[in-house]
Amino acid sequence: MTTHAVQIDARDARTAVLVTPAAYTDMTAWHETVAELRAEAPIHRVELEGWTPFWAVLSHAEVTEVSRRSDVFWNTERSAPAPDAQYDLLAALGLELPKTLVHLHGEAHAKYRAVTSDWFKPAAVKKLQPAVDSIAEEYAQRLVDFGGCCDFAQDIAVPFTTHVIMTIFGVPASDERLMLELTQGLFGAGDPEYLGDATDPVELVGRTIQKFSDYFDELTAKRRAHPTDDLATVIANGQVDGEPLGDAERLWYYIIVATAGHDTTSYALSGGMEALLGHRAQLDALAGDPGLLHNAAEEILRWTSPVRSFFRWAHEDVELRNGAVIPAGDVVLTSYPSANRDEAVFDDSMAFDIYRPNADRLLSFGMGVHHCLGAQVGRRELRALLAKVLDRTASIELDGAPEWVSSHFVGGVKHLPISYTLR
């Protein structure tokens, strides 16, 4: 096999937008740049200082293929794209690299996923709907309390999704603020707003992981001594091959549920509302016909793509359908925002359209064995809160400029000032 010829130079400056946190604060410019790259070469090699060279996979077809071929494209402890120095420093600090469902591969991944899979099966998720609806009603009611203006992202979307996942988890409401702080410290470390008193993003990540460890060690002891009917009890007492989860595996299981369980959905909600406010006819149609919510939610998830990308390692030489050959040992980056705007799949892909007939072909939750475990919970949260908010309001307008988080891994609209009138 020989490596497929690449049309874009490996050191093309445009490719930096894929892993530059600040680039994601202007998604219009980001998509314009990546659309150029995708049109010129849907797969190409990227070489950036401080990063392991990788192959950027930008098209819907190839992101799907890489995701499905988990036999040759493996997840590892470095599946969350980051500069080499960040992982090296975590190791130097004595912190074990992540061991979540995102980072595990093959049989190990299947066994650890089985620990909580029953909680996320369709029948189980359906039973959560009354609780999700009740929490959505609570947060829609807060619009009354805010008196006509608020930051929809920070005042509604973030606390709503946090409360839903922590209710499932069994974490007391009094600790939700801590969980939110830790989530921002882990996923938003590249954004100056979330640095707090830390001087460096890696320092913040290290400190955050230690706080998570302290909190969840105590929670594990409580749930082992007094089991309850919640997800924390399942993880605390989980077993693989007849043995309790290892300390690192248990910690990272808690972290991935506590963080990914709300961060991604809150960004979908705030980004979805921002898109709807920019498309008044669609917002009015959705308010008048709740039957449009299912497809609208799919389009919002396509449009926002809260998870930006993952790294996967080629276990052997792999030839993809377009003829590109990824050599064994090389890294690929699967870009979900790019795949979700692929013109070959979505007509007028840069337009937001709640009527889009194939919006459900989105790749925001991944594909294959690593398809997001909580995808159906996230969808239900999105539909429930939008329905309650639109039912409660007579009008909604932007009341300032939206702001996006500076993050190349998980991100979206972090501030969405709105004004509104109530029904």
C-alpha positions as semicolon CSV with decimal commas, in nm:
position;residue;x (nm);y (nm);z (nm)
1;M;0,000;0,000;0,000
2;T;0,109;0,356;-0,065
3;T;-0,031;0,664;0,101
4;H;-0,301;0,832;-0,106
5;A;-0,187;1,160;-0,263
6;V;-0,306;1,459;-0,062
7;Q;-0,408;1,786;-0,224
8;I;-0,353;2,004;0,086
9;D;-0,006;2,060;0,224
10;A;0,035;1,902;0,567
11;R;0,143;2,238;0,706
12;D;-0,141;2,441;0,553
13;A;-0,218;2,709;0,812
14;R;-0,592;2,668;0,759
15;T;-0,591;2,325;0,926
16;A;-0,507;2,482;1,263
17;V;-0,873;2,576;1,308
18;L;-0,951;2,209;1,377
19;V;-0,764;2,211;1,710
20;T;-0,742;2,580;1,802
21;P;-0,986;2,659;2,087
22;A;-1,031;3,024;1,990
23;A;-1,126;2,927;1,634
24;Y;-1,450;2,778;1,769
25;T;-1,565;3,114;1,905
26;D;-1,659;3,217;1,549
27;M;-1,836;2,919;1,398
28;T;-1,933;3,102;1,080
29;A;-1,568;3,163;0,996
30;W;-1,477;2,812;1,115
31;H;-1,726;2,648;0,880
32;E;-1,619;2,866;0,588
33;T;-1,258;2,755;0,633
34;V;-1,339;2,389;0,687
35;A;-1,576;2,383;0,388
36;E;-1,279;2,489;0,174
37;L;-1,063;2,214;0,322
38;R;-1,337;1,954;0,281
39;A;-1,391;2,046;-0,084
40;E;-1,019;2,027;-0,160
41;A;-0,951;1,703;0,027
42;P;-1,193;1,528;0,265
43;I;-0,896;1,345;0,422
44;H;-0,553;1,498;0,457
45;R;-0,249;1,493;0,683
46;V;-0,204;1,774;0,935
47;E;0,124;1,872;1,099
48;L;0,109;2,134;1,373
49;E;0,377;2,228;1,623
50;G;0,322;2,055;1,956
51;W;0,077;1,799;1,816
52;T;0,121;1,442;1,704
53;P;0,066;1,457;1,324
54;F;-0,283;1,341;1,234
55;W;-0,513;1,276;0,941
56;A;-0,813;1,511;0,941
57;V;-1,131;1,328;0,835
58;L;-1,384;1,590;0,726
59;S;-1,651;1,421;0,513
60;H;-1,967;1,249;0,634
61;A;-1,889;0,925;0,449
62;E;-1,536;0,893;0,585
63;V;-1,622;0,996;0,943
64;T;-1,893;0,729;0,931
65;E;-1,650;0,470;0,795
66;V;-1,380;0,542;1,053
67;S;-1,638;0,534;1,334
68;R;-1,781;0,201;1,224
69;R;-1,447;0,031;1,168
70;S;-1,353;0,001;1,533
71;D;-1,168;-0,320;1,447
72;V;-0,889;-0,115;1,287
73;F;-0,942;0,236;1,428
74;W;-0,887;0,212;1,802
75;N;-0,978;0,447;2,083
76;T;-0,698;0,508;2,333
77;E;-0,624;0,709;2,648
78;R;-0,547;1,004;2,417
79;S;-0,874;0,997;2,223
80;A;-0,963;1,349;2,337
81;P;-0,757;1,567;2,099
82;A;-0,496;1,764;2,292
83;P;-0,138;1,886;2,249
84;D;0,126;1,631;2,341
85;A;0,249;1,852;2,626
86;Q;-0,091;1,840;2,797
87;Y;-0,089;1,463;2,826
88;D;0,280;1,459;2,917
89;L;0,221;1,707;3,199
90;L;-0,074;1,510;3,337
91;A;0,150;1,204;3,349
92;A;0,427;1,406;3,518
93;L;0,176;1,521;3,779
94;G;0,108;1,157;3,857
95;L;-0,248;1,168;3,720
96;E;-0,360;0,858;3,535
97;L;-0,472;0,919;3,180
98;P;-0,848;0,891;3,115
99;K;-1,014;0,550;3,113
100;T;-1,369;0,629;3,008
101;L;-1,599;0,471;2,751
102;V;-1,451;0,723;2,507
103;H;-1,097;0,600;2,570
104;L;-1,146;0,224;2,603
105;H;-1,141;-0,010;2,306
106;G;-1,271;-0,349;2,199
107;E;-1,366;-0,606;2,460
108;A;-1,275;-0,377;2,749
109;H;-1,504;-0,107;2,612
110;A;-1,791;-0,354;2,567
111;K;-1,758;-0,483;2,924
112;Y;-1,744;-0,137;3,083
113;R;-2,030;-0,009;2,869
114;A;-2,242;-0,301;2,993
115;V;-2,208;-0,176;3,353
116;T;-2,459;0,105;3,292
117;S;-2,617;0,014;2,958
118;D;-2,947;-0,096;3,114
119;W;-3,001;0,262;3,233
120;F;-2,987;0,391;2,878
121;K;-3,193;0,133;2,691
122;P;-3,506;0,272;2,519
123;A;-3,753;0,134;2,774
124;A;-3,552;0,273;3,066
125;V;-3,505;0,613;2,903
126;K;-3,878;0,634;2,826
127;K;-3,949;0,595;3,197
128;L;-3,737;0,905;3,261
129;Q;-3,968;1,125;3,054
130;P;-4,198;1,236;3,342
131;A;-3,895;1,345;3,545
132;V;-3,743;1,527;3,247
133;D;-4,075;1,701;3,177
134;S;-4,110;1,805;3,541
135;I;-3,760;1,953;3,550
136;A;-3,821;2,128;3,216
137;E;-4,137;2,282;3,360
138;E;-3,938;2,403;3,662
139;Y;-3,681;2,579;3,444
140;A;-3,939;2,725;3,206
141;Q;-4,105;2,871;3,514
142;R;-3,779;3,048;3,592
143;L;-3,846;3,270;3,293
144;V;-4,122;3,424;3,503
145;D;-3,878;3,483;3,787
146;F;-3,620;3,648;3,558
147;G;-3,880;3,906;3,459
148;G;-3,838;3,933;3,084
149;C;-3,466;3,895;3,021
150;C;-3,197;3,641;3,102
151;D;-2,893;3,458;2,967
152;F;-3,066;3,154;2,818
153;A;-2,743;2,954;2,814
154;Q;-2,629;3,015;3,172
155;D;-2,963;3,076;3,344
156;I;-3,173;2,805;3,177
157;A;-2,992;2,551;2,956
158;V;-2,691;2,479;3,177
159;P;-2,870;2,438;3,511
160;F;-3,154;2,243;3,347
161;T;-2,928;1,981;3,191
162;T;-2,716;1,967;3,505
163;H;-3,023;1,901;3,719
164;V;-3,148;1,626;3,486
165;I;-2,825;1,426;3,483
166;M;-2,762;1,477;3,854
167;T;-3,114;1,355;3,930
168;I;-3,041;1,039;3,732
169;F;-2,701;1,016;3,895
170;G;-2,832;1,063;4,248
171;V;-2,611;1,362;4,330
172;P;-2,789;1,600;4,572
173;A;-2,903;1,934;4,434
174;S;-2,674;2,111;4,679
175;D;-2,372;1,967;4,494
176;E;-2,484;2,059;4,142
177;R;-2,295;2,389;4,146
178;L;-1,975;2,197;4,226
179;M;-2,039;1,952;3,943
180;L;-2,090;2,241;3,703
181;E;-1,769;2,410;3,818
182;L;-1,574;2,088;3,770
183;T;-1,724;2,028;3,427
184;Q;-1,618;2,373;3,312
185;G;-1,273;2,314;3,459
186;L;-1,236;1,995;3,257
187;F;-1,401;2,075;2,922
188;G;-1,370;2,454;2,920
189;A;-1,011;2,483;3,039
190;G;-0,906;2,650;2,715
191;D;-1,155;2,934;2,770
192;P;-1,019;3,224;2,980
193;E;-1,362;3,269;3,143
194;Y;-1,333;2,927;3,308
195;L;-0,969;2,945;3,420
196;G;-1,059;3,102;3,755
197;D;-0,742;3,145;3,961
198;A;-0,551;2,885;3,760
199;T;-0,256;3,017;3,560
200;D;-0,259;2,744;3,298
201;P;-0,531;2,523;3,140
202;V;-0,338;2,204;3,220
203;E;-0,303;2,312;3,581
204;L;-0,680;2,361;3,595
205;V;-0,747;2,019;3,441
206;G;-0,517;1,851;3,692
207;R;-0,676;2,029;3,986
208;T;-1,024;1,950;3,853
209;I;-0,951;1,578;3,819
210;Q;-0,826;1,570;4,178
211;K;-1,145;1,740;4,302
212;F;-1,356;1,492;4,108
213;S;-1,155;1,210;4,265
214;D;-1,208;1,339;4,618
215;Y;-1,581;1,389;4,563
216;F;-1,648;1,054;4,397
217;D;-1,437;0,854;4,642
218;E;-1,668;0,979;4,915
219;L;-1,976;0,910;4,702
220;T;-1,854;0,556;4,631
221;A;-1,816;0,483;5,000
222;K;-2,170;0,610;5,067
223;R;-2,329;0,409;4,786
224;R;-2,148;0,091;4,883
225;A;-2,258;0,127;5,244
226;H;-2,613;0,236;5,154
227;P;-2,711;0,147;4,795
228;T;-2,996;0,345;4,640
229;D;-3,183;0,336;4,310
230;D;-2,955;0,566;4,113
231;L;-2,675;0,557;3,859
232;A;-2,408;0,642;4,116
233;T;-2,491;0,321;4,301
234;V;-2,457;0,121;3,979
235;I;-2,110;0,263;3,914
236;A;-1,995;0,240;4,277
237;N;-2,086;-0,129;4,287
238;G;-2,013;-0,209;3,921
239;Q;-1,811;-0,514;3,829
240;V;-1,622;-0,633;3,523
241;D;-1,528;-1,000;3,498
242;G;-1,652;-1,049;3,853
243;E;-1,419;-0,784;3,997
244;P;-1,505;-0,431;4,118
245;L;-1,415;-0,148;3,883
246;G;-1,059;-0,027;3,934
247;D;-1,015;0,309;4,104
248;A;-0,917;0,490;3,783
249;E;-1,188;0,324;3,575
250;R;-1,456;0,403;3,835
251;L;-1,343;0,765;3,868
252;W;-1,349;0,824;3,494
253;Y;-1,686;0,649;3,463
254;Y;-1,828;0,897;3,710
255;I;-1,661;1,188;3,530
256;I;-1,785;1,100;3,182
257;V;-2,144;1,060;3,304
258;A;-2,135;1,374;3,519
259;T;-1,981;1,593;3,250
260;A;-2,082;1,464;2,906
261;G;-2,428;1,397;3,045
262;H;-2,509;1,767;3,057
263;D;-2,241;1,976;2,886
264;T;-2,316;1,858;2,533
265;T;-2,692;1,889;2,573
266;S;-2,672;2,238;2,720
267;Y;-2,468;2,352;2,420
268;A;-2,724;2,197;2,185
269;L;-3,002;2,384;2,366
270;S;-2,830;2,724;2,368
271;G;-2,704;2,684;2,012
272;G;-3,044;2,563;1,898
273;M;-3,217;2,861;2,051
274;E;-2,962;3,094;1,892
275;A;-3,034;2,937;1,551
276;L;-3,410;2,961;1,598
277;L;-3,386;3,327;1,695
278;G;-3,206;3,385;1,367
279;H;-3,484;3,210;1,175
280;R;-3,802;3,373;1,299
281;A;-4,042;3,186;1,069
282;Q;-3,910;2,852;1,191
283;L;-3,932;2,959;1,555
284;D;-4,294;3,067;1,507
285;A;-4,378;2,743;1,324
286;L;-4,227;2,537;1,604
287;A;-4,418;2,733;1,868
288;G;-4,741;2,672;1,677
289;D;-4,686;2,304;1,600
290;P;-4,516;2,091;1,869
291;G;-4,524;1,802;1,621
292;L;-4,222;1,963;1,455
293;L;-4,011;1,920;1,767
294;H;-3,870;1,577;1,683
295;N;-3,723;1,683;1,351
296;A;-3,624;2,025;1,485
297;A;-3,422;1,857;1,760
298;E;-3,235;1,650;1,500
299;E;-3,156;1,961;1,298
300;I;-3,038;2,142;1,610
301;L;-2,805;1,855;1,694
302;R;-2,670;1,854;1,338
303;W;-2,627;2,230;1,343
304;T;-2,457;2,262;1,682
305;S;-2,238;1,947;1,689
306;P;-2,129;2,003;2,053
307;V;-1,860;1,733;2,043
308;R;-1,604;1,864;1,796
309;S;-1,381;1,564;1,730
310;F;-1,206;1,252;1,856
311;F;-0,870;1,093;1,787
312;R;-0,850;0,729;1,678
313;W;-0,539;0,523;1,607
314;A;-0,498;0,296;1,304
315;H;-0,410;-0,050;1,431
316;E;-0,301;-0,158;1,083
317;D;-0,273;-0,005;0,736
318;V;-0,627;0,097;0,641
319;E;-0,753;0,190;0,295
320;L;-1,069;0,396;0,306
321;R;-1,336;0,404;0,040
322;N;-1,201;0,717;-0,125
323;G;-0,863;0,550;-0,174
324;A;-0,680;0,723;0,112
325;V;-0,448;0,492;0,303
326;I;-0,391;0,552;0,673
327;P;-0,067;0,377;0,780
328;A;-0,061;0,163;1,094
329;G;0,016;0,370;1,402
330;D;-0,113;0,697;1,255
331;V;-0,383;0,909;1,416
332;V;-0,708;1,025;1,256
333;L;-0,925;1,312;1,377
334;T;-1,297;1,271;1,311
335;S;-1,450;1,618;1,272
336;Y;-1,821;1,604;1,353
337;P;-1,911;1,969;1,278
338;S;-1,754;1,925;0,935
339;A;-1,928;1,594;0,864
340;N;-2,261;1,744;0,970
341;R;-2,224;2,020;0,708
342;D;-2,115;1,791;0,425
343;E;-2,279;1,912;0,103
344;A;-2,270;1,559;-0,037
345;V;-2,526;1,451;0,225
346;F;-2,717;1,762;0,329
347;D;-2,865;1,990;0,063
348;D;-2,790;2,354;0,137
349;S;-2,589;2,224;0,432
350;M;-2,498;2,567;0,568
351;A;-2,865;2,656;0,616
352;F;-3,054;2,586;0,939
353;D;-3,379;2,409;0,850
354;I;-3,608;2,236;1,099
355;Y;-3,791;2,079;0,803
356;R;-3,475;1,911;0,669
357;P;-3,588;1,563;0,556
358;N;-3,263;1,384;0,645
359;A;-3,161;1,574;0,956
360;D;-3,146;1,240;1,136
361;R;-2,833;1,151;0,941
362;L;-2,640;1,370;1,186
363;L;-2,320;1,231;1,336
364;S;-2,323;1,439;1,655
365;F;-2,352;1,129;1,874
366;G;-2,089;0,933;1,687
367;M;-2,144;0,601;1,516
368;G;-2,076;0,233;1,575
369;V;-1,978;0,080;1,909
370;H;-1,888;0,423;2,050
371;H;-2,226;0,578;1,972
372;C;-2,313;0,803;2,266
373;L;-2,472;0,602;2,546
374;G;-2,692;0,894;2,653
375;A;-2,807;1,004;2,307
376;Q;-3,175;0,937;2,371
377;V;-3,169;1,113;2,707
378;G;-3,016;1,419;2,541
379;R;-3,280;1,419;2,267
380;R;-3,560;1,402;2,523
381;E;-3,410;1,689;2,724
382;L;-3,382;1,903;2,412
383;R;-3,742;1,845;2,305
384;A;-3,882;1,882;2,657
385;L;-3,722;2,216;2,742
386;L;-3,789;2,373;2,402
387;A;-4,154;2,268;2,425
388;K;-4,196;2,418;2,773
389;V;-4,016;2,742;2,689
390;L;-4,212;2,798;2,367
391;D;-4,537;2,717;2,543
392;R;-4,458;2,971;2,816
393;T;-4,342;3,260;2,595
394;A;-4,535;3,482;2,351
395;S;-4,216;3,625;2,197
396;I;-3,839;3,582;2,231
397;E;-3,567;3,811;2,095
398;L;-3,191;3,833;2,114
399;D;-3,089;4,091;2,373
400;G;-2,719;4,105;2,291
401;A;-2,448;3,919;2,103
402;P;-2,418;3,542;2,159
403;E;-2,078;3,417;2,277
404;W;-1,918;3,080;2,202
405;V;-1,687;2,891;2,435
406;S;-1,320;2,873;2,339
407;S;-1,279;2,494;2,314
408;H;-1,175;2,255;2,039
409;F;-1,321;1,944;2,209
410;V;-1,668;2,014;2,352
411;G;-1,829;2,352;2,298
412;G;-2,104;2,579;2,177
413;V;-2,290;2,895;2,275
414;K;-2,193;2,983;2,633
415;H;-2,386;3,311;2,662
416;L;-2,719;3,385;2,493
417;P;-2,883;3,705;2,625
418;I;-3,254;3,710;2,542
419;S;-3,558;3,922;2,614
420;Y;-3,908;3,779;2,605
421;T;-4,273;3,827;2,685
422;L;-4,481;3,562;2,854
423;R;-4,815;3,421;2,754
